[in-house]
Amino acid sequence: MAAAPYDREDGLQPSAPPHAVDAYDPSYVPDSVKTFVVHLYRHIRDKNVYEIHQMYEGGFQRLSDRLFRDAPWPSAEAVAPYCDGDPVFLLLYRELWYRHAHARLSPLTAAHRAESWTNYCDLFRVVLHGVVNMQLPNQWLWDMVDEFVYQFQSCCQYRAKLKTKTEDELNQLKQFDKVAWNVYGVLNYLQALVEKSMITQILEREKEGLEQFTATDGYDYEGGSNVLKVLGYYSMIGLLRIHCLLGDYHTGLKCLGPIDLNQQGVYSIVIGSHISTIYHYGFANLMMRRYVEATREFNKILLYILKYKQYHQKSPQYDQILKKNEQMYALLVICLSLCPQNKLIDENVSTQLKEKYNDKMTKMQRYDDEAYAAYDELFSYACPKFITPSPPVLDQPLTNYNQDAYRLQLKLFLYEVKQQQLLSGIRSYLKLYSTITISKLAQYMEVDEATLRSILMTYKHKMHAVDSDGKMVSSADFDFYIVEDVIHVVESKPTKRHGDYFLRQILKFEEMIGGLDKVQLD
């Protein structure tokens, strides 16, 4: 599997979760697990991506549900005889072991988290510095990056809850916290995968027609490996996600820059990757006041989920798909309330919005405490689980700080909302006129002319943002300019696309006729 020799540094078996110590025998390997390991190892050696995917997506989940619903899998040392002791395969097996433990077992200690970190470091070092000749399914490679970021996020939340920790848990934190899941280490590994894979250059060459990365879904059909390239690709999405969790939205979007979201790409092949990419991309744009871009991308992904979610009902990620779907509807409501762009919303998405949030959207147009509370509620429901990456200070009185980052981001968001609400009145008046004098508008708004000019300039500022190319763009659905104390309003009217409407109706009628043809009349 890999030419580079490798020996596990600690040589230890994974620790059993506290509640399972008495019942769990890490050395016992059921026959079905032996068969699973033997076949998975053989398929990986043969580069049989289809069979690997079937075993990874289907077999592993079925065995987990049947045999290990509340218990860990057998240790890597126990299954080693069934894979010729292959060190790289055992790293992959441990990655699945710890992922299963994070998903199914609770509570996980600092020791478990540190062991998982060590395994990821070992695995990524083999990929970065070894000669890996495997072909793995994109789903597995995406899940690897996704789980790496999730476990970092989970560890940050775990160590930020200090009040209820026992003396033993605090001692474990002191022992492992300096080396495991350090924010710089996490970012460095993801960045190293991006750079070593040369994925940025590969995507650039693809634009010039010199590479076929997207056309082959990232796979290498000439006998090579897809692991480093695809891990590097997905690491860009992982970096976007981490920077969003840290509140650094500009850097997050910059990390995603090489991926063109206007085109189909490897990011959209795996549903979890597709949704995570657009969710974090849209959220980052929302927080940077790029409401039009956020609205456009949320609309596209929500329409996609609406059409295709039934095909993922048996997927292990189905519940997560539904949750992210609801969160993105909430974020879209925020975007449309702060910057109405109904022309960008598909008819089907608009129908869903009205069914879910019609009352809230009406409230959010007002300038009162009820509207403010609605923004608070939707943001709190739909935002990422922000993290404070710094390790705890254990020689001071113990306090929980797991909510600090969330409270800061909520405060910044609501401050922006309050400013926007103060400007909502000016928008209502300007929508009524094509021209109006400053003195007349000041009289309507019950402010002096100097204050009105200040409000107008503030509105201009708030409705403009810097796009990804560094250009200043407007997100308003109308513009205005002032000539000799007269305000001239220019409203952008979208071109009505009658053809799209008729095509939708034709498709509906064809479906109805097809359904009627299947009806058997007595």
N, C-alpha and C positions, 0 to 999 in steps of 0.2 A: 504493500500500500504506500509506503514511503521509503525512499532510499536512505534518509537520514536516520541513524540509530537513535533510540530514545529510551531513557529509563525514568520512571516516575521518581521525583525527588524525595517525597516523604515516605513512600512505601507503606502508607497506612490505609486501612480499610475505612470507608466512610462511616462516620458516627451514626448510630441509630437515633432517631428522634426520641425524646425523653419518654413519651407515653408508650413507645413500642419496644423499649429495651427488653422487657421480660419475654415478649412473644416473638421477637424478630431474631431469626438465625441467619446472619449474612452469608453463611457458607452453604445454605441449602438452596439447591437449584432445581425447581420442578422440571419435569421432562419437556413440557411445552416451552419453557424458557430455553432449555438446551437446544431444542429444535429451532427456535426463533434465532438464537445467536449464531448457530451453525449456518443457517440459510442467509441471514443478513450479511454475515462475514463473507460468504461465498459470492453473493451478488455484488458486494462492494469491490471485491477483488476482480470480478468479471466486468465491472463498470456497467452493470445492468440497471440503468437508472429507473426504468419502469418498475421493476420488481422491488428495488430499494424503496421507491415511493409507496408502493402498495404495502410493504411491511411497516414502513415508518408511519404512514397515515392510518392504516387499518390495523395491522397486527399488533403494534405496540399499544394502541389505544384499547383494543379488545382484551389483551392480556392484563393491562392495567385495571380495567373495569372488573375483570373476572377474578383475578388473583391478588391484586395489590391495591384495592380500593382505599384501604386505610393503612397500608404498610409499604415499606420501601421495597424496591427490587433487590435481587441478590447482589452482593458486592461484585465489583469488577474482578477482584482476585478469584472469586468463586467461579466466574464464567470464563476466566482466562484459558482453561484447557480446551474450550470449545471453539476458540478462535486462534489456536496456535500461539497464544500469548502475545499476539500482535499488539505492540504498544500504542499505535495510532488508533486502531479499532477500539482499544480499551479507553482511550481518551474520549472517543465519540460515545461509547457506552456510558461513561461516567457523566458526560454532559446530559444524556437522557435521564440518568439516575437522579441527578440533582434537580433537573427540571421537574421531574415527577414529584420529588420531595417538596419543592416549593409550591406546587399546585395542589397536592393532596394532603400533606402532613403539616400538623401544627401542634405546638409552636416550634419554629426552627431557632436554634441557638446561634450565637456568634461563631461558634466552632464550625457548624454546618456551612454557614455563609462563607467563612474563610476557606474551607475546603473547596467549595464550588469556585471561588475566585482563583485559587491555585490551579484548579483543573482548566479553567478558561485560559489562564496565562500559559500553561503548558501546551494547550491545543493551539492557541494563536501563534506561539513561538515556533511550533512545528510547521504551521502554514507559512509563516513569514520567512523562516530561515532554513526549512527543509526542502526536499524535492518531493512534493505531494503529487501523486499521479491518479488520484481518485476522481470520479465524477459523482457528485451528490445532487439530489433533487433540489431545485430552487426553494421549495417549501421548507426543507430542512435547513438550508443555509440562511434563509430569512429568519426562521424560528430561532436559530442560533444567535443572531445579532439581536433580535427582539428580546429574547430571554436574558441575554447579557445586560441590556439596558434595564430591563424590568428588575433583575436581581440587584442592580446598583441602586435603583430607585427604592426598592423594598428595604434594602440595607440602610439607606439614609433615613427612611421613616422609622425603622426599628431602633436605631441607635439614638434617635431624637426623642424617643419616649423613655425617659429615665426614671420617672417617679415610681413606677410599679416594678422596677427591676429588682431582682434578688441580689444578694451579695455575690453569689456565684456568677450570675449573668454580668454584673459589673466587672468582675475580675476577668471574665472572658473578653469583654470589650477592651479592657486595658491591654490584654495580651495580643489581640488580633487587629485592633482598629487601625494601628499605624501602617499596616501592610495591606490589609484587605479592603477592596472597593474604595480606594482613594480616587477622588475625582480626576486628578491628573493622570493616574494610571489608566483609568477607563478611557479618557479622551485620547491618550497617547496610543493605546492599542487600536482604537478605531481609526485614528488618523494614519497610523502605520499601515493598516490594511489598505486604506485608500491609496496611499503613496506607493507602497510596494506592488500593488496590483496594477498600477499605472492606468487605472480605470478612467481617469480624467482624459488622458491622452487617447485612450481607446475610443471614448465617446466623441472626441474631437475628430479623430480620423474617420469615424463612422459618418459624421456629417459631410465629409468630403468624398464619401463613397469608397474609402480605402479599407473599411473594416465591416464585419457583419456580426456584431455583438448582439444587437436586438433581434435581428432576423433569425438567429439560432437560439434565441432565448437564453443566451449566455453560455450555452453548452459548447464543448469542443468536440467536433466530429472528426478530428484528425488524430485521435488517440491521446490527446493531452488531457489536462485537468481544468475543470471550471471553478474549482474551489476558491482559489485566491481572487480571481477576477470578480466572481459573484459576491463573495464576502466583502470585497472592497466596494462594490456597487452599493450593497445594502448598508454598509457602514456609513455612507453619506447620509442615508435616512436615519440611522442610529444617532449620528451627530446632530442632525436637526432636532430630533426628539430630546436629546439631553440638554441642548441649549435652550429649548423651550421650557424644560423643567427648571432650568436655572434662571429663566427670565431674560436671557440674552437672545432676543428674537432676530436681530440683525445678523449676528454670527451664524445662527441656525439656518437662515435663508441662504446665506453665502455658502455654507457647506453643501446645500442642495443644488447650487447653481449649475453644475455640469449636467444635471438631469433636466431634459425638456419635458415639462408636464403637458405641453400642448400636443405631444405625440405619444403614441402607445410605446411603452418601454418595458424593461424587465421588472420595474417596480409594479406594473399593473397586472403581471401574470399571476402573482400570488395575491389573493383577496385581502389577506391581513396586511401585507405590505402596501397595497393600493390604498386601503382605508387609512392606515397609520400615516402614510405620506401626506395625503390630502388633509386629514384632520389637523396635523401639526403645522403644515404649510398654511392652511386657512387660518388657524388660530394665530400664528405669528403675524400674518398680514393684518388680521383684525386688530391686534395690539399695536401695530405700527400705523394704524389709521388708513390702511390700503383696503378700504371697504369693498371697492368694486372687484378687485382681484379675489378677495376672500369669498365674496358672494358668487362670483363666476365658478370658482372651483368647488365650493360646497354644493352648488346647484348640479354640477356635472356628476359628482360622486353620489349624491342622493338619488339622482335619476337612475344611475347605474345600479345601485343597491335595490331600488324599487323594482327594476326589471329582472334582476338576476338572483335575488336573495333566496328564492325557492330552491335554486340549484345547490345551495350550500347548507341545507337543513341538516344533513348528516355530518357536516364538518365539525371537528372539535372546537373550531373558532366561531360557531354560529351564534352563541350567546354574546360573544364579544362584538360580533358584527352588528347585532341588534342594538347593543348598548351604545356603540360609537355612532350608529345611525341616529338614535334619539339625541345624542349630544350635539351632533352636527346640525340637526334641525333647530335646536336651541341657539346655537351660535349663529345660524342663518337669520333667525328672528332678531338677534341683537344687531347684526349687520344692516338688515333692512330697516330697523327702527332708527338707527343712527344715520343711515344714508340710504333713503329709498331708491331702489334700483329694480323695480318690478319688471322692467323690460328684459332683465337678464334671467328671470325665473321661468322655467318650463311649466306648462299648464298642469302637469301631473304633480310636480313638486309643490306648486302653489295650492293645489287642492289639499294635499297632505298638511301643509302649513296652516291652512284655515281650520282644518279639522282639529289639529293639535293645539294651536296657539292663537286662535282668532281673538279671544277675549284679552289675552295678555298683550297682543300687538296693539289693540285699541288703547289699553291703559298706558302703554309705553310711549304713546304720542303726546301724553299730557306732561305738564310740569308740576308734579306733586309727589308726595311721599310714597303713594301707591305705585307710581311709575318707577320711582327710584328703587323700591323694594323688588319690583319685577326684574329689573336689571340685575340686582344683587342675586336673586334666586336663580336666574338662568345662568349667570356666569359661574356661580358656585357649583351648579350641577354639571356644566359642560366643560369646565376648564381642566387642564391636566393636573395631576397630583404633584404640585411644585415641591421642590426639595431644598433643604439647606445642606450643602455638601460637606461643610466643616465637621470634623469629629467632635464629640462632646468633651466638655471640660469636666473631668470627674472629681477634681479636688475642690470643687465649689459646691454650694447647696444644689441638689439635683432638681432640675425643672424640665418640663416637657417643652420642646421647641419645634415639634414636628409640624405645627400649623403656622409658624412665623412667615415662611416664604409665601404661603397661600394668602395670608392676611395682607402682606405687602402688595402682592399683585392685584388683589381685590381692591385695595385702597387706591392704587394707581388707576385702575379701570374705572371705578366709581367717580374719581375726581374728573376724569375725562368725560364721563357721562354727564356729570353736573354742568360742566362747561358747555357741552353740546345742548343740554336742555335749556340753558339760558338763551341759546341762539335759535331755539325752535320757533319763537314768535316771529323773528325776522323772516324766516323762510315762509311762513304762512302768508305774510303780507306780500312778499315779493312774488309769490305764485299767482296773486290776483291781478297784478299789473304788468303792462309792457313798459310803461314809463311812469315815474312818480317823482315829485320833487322831494328833496331831503327834508325840507321844512314840514311838508305835509305828512311824510312818514314818521317824522319825529313827534308830530302832534298825535298821530294815531297810537304810537307806542308810549306816549307820555314820558319822553325823555328829551333832553336838550340836543341841539344839532351836533355838538362836539361828542357827546356820548354815543349818538347814533353812528357817527363816522367811525368811532372806535369799534362799535359792535359790527359794522359792515366789514371792517378790515379783519377783525377776529374771525368772522364767518368765512371770509376768503381763505384765511390761514388754515382753519380747521377742515375745510373741504379740499385742501390740497395735500399731497404727500409725495415723497420721493419714491419712484418705482425702482425695480431691480437694476435698471440701466442707469440710475442716477438722475433721471429726468423728473421734473416737477409735473405731476399730473393731477387733474381735478377729479374728484369722486362725486361731485354734485350733479343732479339731473338738470340743472340750469346754471347760467352764469349771469353776471351783471357788470356794468361799468358805469362810471359817473362822468358826465360832461356838463360843466357849468351848473352844478348843484342839481342836476337831474339824473336820476338813476334809470338806466336802460336795462331791461331784463331780457335775456336771450335764453329761451327754453329749448332744450334739445328734444325733438320729437322723433321717436324711433320709427323706422320704416315698418309698416305693417306687412307681415309675411303671410299673405293669404294662402300661398301655395302650401305652406306647412300645415295650416288648419285643414285644408281639403284633404291632404295626404293622410292626416290622422283619422279623419272621418271615414275615408275610403277603407283604411285598415280595419277600423272598428266594424264597418258593414261587412267586410270580407270574413271577419271572425264570426259575426252573427250568422252569415249565410252558411259558413262551414259547420257551425253548430246545428243549424236547422237541417242541413243535409244528413246529419248523423241521426236525427230523430226518426224513429220508425213509427209510421202511422198505422193504426189498427185498421 
